[in-house]
Amino acid sequence: MRLCLGILVGSILAIASACRDTGRLHAIDLEAVYERTDRDFESAVLFRPDDSTADDPAHLLAPLIVVESGVAGSVPPEVSYERTEQGWAYRWIDPVSGIEQGIHATLDAGGFPLVYEVLRDSSGARLMFVDMSLEQRAVEEFGSPLPGRRFSVERSLADTPDVAVGGTYEPGATPLGPFVYLWNETHDVNVVLCRCMAPRVFDIVDSIAYTLKPYESRGRPALAPDAALRLPGGR
């Protein structure tokens, strides 16, 4: 069993809370966020890391970015990465709209992605995706999801009114970067999937390599503990 229950309690998403856009809307329509993550794409363009960084540890967990309604020959984003205390953060800017997006992968003791947090959502929500085995352990410890929630790993709406778990993903046989599906207009994340899972798009019209490079922190503030989820064995 690769989950170490106490290892990430209270700090599982600290780096992501420091990285993401901290602006919040006063009222967040979480139901609309949940509903958005249920939809499939008709067509999309796939952006993948090029081979020039194949020997870099960041390459292994770099995302495969699936942009809805893309066209062949689309301009790829330039993706930057940063090693964090809990895992890896990846950021990119859409070259057409200028919209910044990214994900943070919190890793378990075995190096597998345990939780992905989206670094920006236009609704103001903190959108997350969790390993199926983590959700299963939450079910075993806490029971059914709380009112208004979809997953047992989610805290109550009163405790974390801006947090939404958009879905779960299979852990996979080896640590690898996920598929990250983006809506074309807003570049909000639709879903985060393991590469081992069935695709959520009917037609990939092109596959284009992107450049992966280190991210320069530029003096972000110190991190603080975070308790966004109900973690099994935690508080």
C-alpha positions in Angstrom: 0.0 0.0 0.0 1.7 3.2 -1.2 -0.4 5.7 0.7 1.3 6.9 3.9 -1.7 8.4 5.8 0.0 10.8 8.0 2.7 12.1 5.6 0.7 14.9 4.0 -1.8 15.9 6.7 -2.1 19.6 7.1 0.4 20.4 4.3 -0.8 18.4 1.3 -1.6 21.5 -0.8 0.4 24.2 0.8 2.6 24.9 -2.2 -0.5 25.1 -4.5 -2.2 27.6 -2.3 0.9 29.8 -2.7 1.2 29.3 -6.4 -2.3 29.7 -7.7 -4.1 32.9 -8.4 -5.3 34.1 -5.0 -8.1 36.2 -6.3 -11.5 34.9 -5.2 -15.0 35.7 -6.2 -17.4 36.5 -3.4 -19.9 33.8 -4.5 -18.6 30.7 -6.2 -21.0 28.5 -8.1 -19.5 25.1 -7.2 -22.3 23.2 -8.9 -21.4 24.8 -12.2 -17.8 23.8 -11.6 -18.8 20.2 -10.9 -21.0 20.1 -13.9 -18.3 21.4 -16.2 -16.0 18.6 -15.2 -18.5 16.0 -16.4 -18.4 17.0 -20.1 -16.4 15.4 -22.9 -14.7 17.2 -25.7 -15.7 16.7 -29.4 -12.2 17.6 -30.7 -8.9 18.9 -29.3 -5.2 19.5 -29.9 -2.7 17.6 -27.7 0.4 19.4 -26.5 3.2 17.1 -25.1 6.7 17.8 -23.8 9.4 17.5 -26.4 12.3 15.1 -26.2 14.9 17.6 -25.3 14.2 17.3 -21.6 13.6 13.6 -21.5 16.5 13.1 -19.0 15.2 15.8 -16.7 13.2 14.5 -13.6 10.5 17.1 -14.4 9.8 15.5 -17.7 8.4 12.4 -16.2 5.5 14.2 -14.5 5.0 16.9 -17.1 1.4 17.2 -18.2 -0.1 16.3 -21.6 -2.3 19.3 -22.3 -5.5 18.7 -24.2 -7.1 21.9 -25.5 -10.7 21.7 -26.6 -11.7 22.7 -30.2 -8.1 23.2 -31.2 -6.9 23.2 -34.8 -4.0 21.5 -36.5 -0.8 23.6 -36.4 -1.8 25.4 -33.2 1.0 27.3 -31.4 2.1 25.3 -28.3 2.5 27.0 -24.9 5.9 27.2 -23.2 5.6 25.2 -20.0 7.7 25.9 -16.9 8.2 23.7 -13.9 9.3 24.0 -10.3 10.2 21.3 -7.7 8.3 22.0 -4.6 8.4 20.6 -1.0 5.4 18.4 -1.8 5.9 17.6 -5.5 6.0 19.5 -8.8 4.3 22.6 -10.1 3.8 23.2 -13.9 2.7 26.6 -15.4 2.0 27.7 -18.9 0.6 30.7 -20.8 -1.6 30.3 -23.8 0.2 32.1 -26.6 -3.0 33.4 -28.2 -5.1 34.6 -25.2 -2.3 35.2 -22.8 -4.2 33.3 -20.1 -2.0 31.6 -17.5 -2.8 28.1 -16.2 -1.1 25.3 -14.3 -1.3 22.4 -12.0 0.5 21.3 -8.8 1.1 17.6 -8.2 1.4 16.6 -4.6 3.2 13.3 -4.4 2.9 10.4 -2.0 5.9 8.6 -0.4 6.3 6.5 -3.6 6.5 9.4 -5.9 2.9 8.9 -7.3 0.7 12.0 -7.8 -1.8 11.9 -4.9 -3.6 15.2 -5.5 -3.6 17.7 -8.4 -4.6 21.2 -7.7 -5.4 23.6 -10.6 -3.6 26.8 -10.1 -6.3 29.0 -11.7 -10.0 28.7 -12.2 -12.1 31.6 -13.6 -14.9 30.8 -11.1 -12.5 31.5 -8.2 -12.8 27.9 -7.0 -9.9 25.8 -5.8 -10.3 22.9 -8.2 -8.7 19.6 -7.3 -8.5 16.0 -8.6 -7.5 13.1 -6.3 -6.2 9.6 -6.6 -9.0 7.0 -6.5 -7.3 5.1 -3.7 -7.2 8.3 -1.5 -10.9 8.7 -2.1 -11.6 5.1 -1.3 -9.8 5.4 2.0 -11.8 8.6 2.8 -15.0 6.6 2.1 -13.8 3.9 4.5 -13.0 6.4 7.3 -15.6 9.1 6.8 -18.5 7.4 5.0 -20.6 9.1 2.3 -19.8 12.5 0.9 -21.0 15.5 3.0 -24.1 17.4 1.8 -23.5 19.3 -1.4 -20.3 17.3 -2.0 -19.5 14.6 -4.6 -16.5 13.0 -2.8 -15.8 11.8 0.7 -12.4 13.5 0.7 -14.1 16.9 0.5 -14.6 18.9 3.6 -18.0 20.6 4.3 -19.2 23.5 2.3 -19.1 25.6 5.5 -15.4 24.7 6.1 -14.1 25.1 2.5 -16.7 26.9 0.4 -14.3 27.5 -2.4 -12.9 24.0 -2.7 -14.2 21.5 -5.3 -12.9 18.1 -6.1 -13.7 17.7 -9.8 -13.0 14.0 -10.1 -10.8 11.1 -9.3 -8.1 9.3 -11.4 -6.6 5.9 -11.4 -3.1 5.7 -9.9 -1.4 4.0 -12.8 1.4 1.5 -12.7 4.2 4.0 -12.6 4.4 7.8 -11.9 3.7 9.7 -15.1 2.3 13.2 -15.9 -1.4 13.4 -16.4 -3.7 14.4 -19.2 -5.0 17.9 -18.4 -8.1 18.9 -20.4 -8.6 22.7 -21.0 -11.7 24.5 -22.2 -10.6 26.7 -25.2 -12.3 29.9 -24.3 -11.5 30.2 -20.6 -8.6 27.7 -20.3 -10.3 26.4 -17.2 -9.5 22.8 -16.5 -12.2 20.3 -17.5 -10.6 17.2 -16.0 -7.3 15.7 -15.0 -6.8 12.0 -16.0 -4.1 9.3 -15.6 -2.6 8.3 -19.0 -4.0 4.8 -18.2 -7.6 6.0 -18.4 -10.0 6.2 -21.3 -9.9 9.5 -23.1 -12.5 12.2 -22.7 -12.2 13.5 -26.2 -13.6 12.0 -29.4 -11.0 13.4 -31.9 -7.4 14.6 -31.4 -6.7 16.7 -34.5 -3.0 17.3 -33.9 -0.2 16.4 -31.5 2.4 19.1 -31.0 5.5 19.2 -28.8 6.0 22.0 -26.3 9.2 23.3 -24.6 9.7 22.5 -20.9 11.9 24.8 -18.9 12.7 25.7 -15.2 10.5 28.3 -13.5 12.1 31.2 -11.6 10.3 31.7 -8.3 10.9 35.5 -8.0 10.6 35.5 -4.2 7.2 34.0 -3.4 6.2 34.2 0.3 6.8 31.4 2.8 4.4 28.5 2.7 1.8 27.9 5.3 0.0 24.6 6.3 -3.2 23.9 4.4 -6.2 21.7 5.3 -8.3 21.8 2.2 -9.3 18.1 2.2 -10.5 15.4 4.6 -7.5 13.2 4.6 -7.8 9.6 6.0 -5.9 9.3 9.2 -5.7 13.1 9.5 -7.6 15.7 11.5 
